[in-house]
Amino acid sequence: MPPQGEVGAALAGRPAGTEILVAEDGADLAGFATFSAVYPGPGLTGGLFLKELFVGAAHRGAGHGRALMRAVAAEALARGLGRVDWTADAGQPRLLAFYQGLGAAPKPDKVFFRLDGEALAALGGPERR
C-alpha cells in the first residue's frame, strides 16, 4: 500500500464523479473501491462502474474486498440502479475466482476496449490538415 499521504494526494485529484469507499483495519487503510455512476440511454438500466478495487497485500484474505464489493452493490441498490459492471485481468485466476465467488458472472458477449497512446492522440488531438 502506498504511503497514506500519497494516497490522500491522489484522492484529492480524482476526476469529478468518481466516488470512493475505503476499508480500514484499525488505523490502517486496508483497501478501497472507486466507482462512477453510468446512466445509459432511455429504456436501458443504469448502474455503477467499478473502476478499481484494491486491497493491500497485508490485508488480503481478511474480507475487505468482499466488504467493499458488498458496499458498492448496496450503493447501487440504494440509488435504484440495476447493475454493477467492471473489468478484470483475464490472466489473474484468483481474482476471477474471487469475483465469481461473489455471484458475478463473466459476460462473454462483451468486449473490453481501450483507447490510449498514439490512437488516443490521433482521435482526440487537434485535427491534422
Secondary structure, DSSP 8 states (H G I E B T S, - for coil): ---HHHHHHHHHT--TT-EEEEEEETTEEEEEEEEEEE--STTS--EEEEEEEEE-GGGTTSSHHHHHHHHHHHHHHHTT---EE----TT-HHHHHHHHHTT----TT-------HHHHHHHHS----
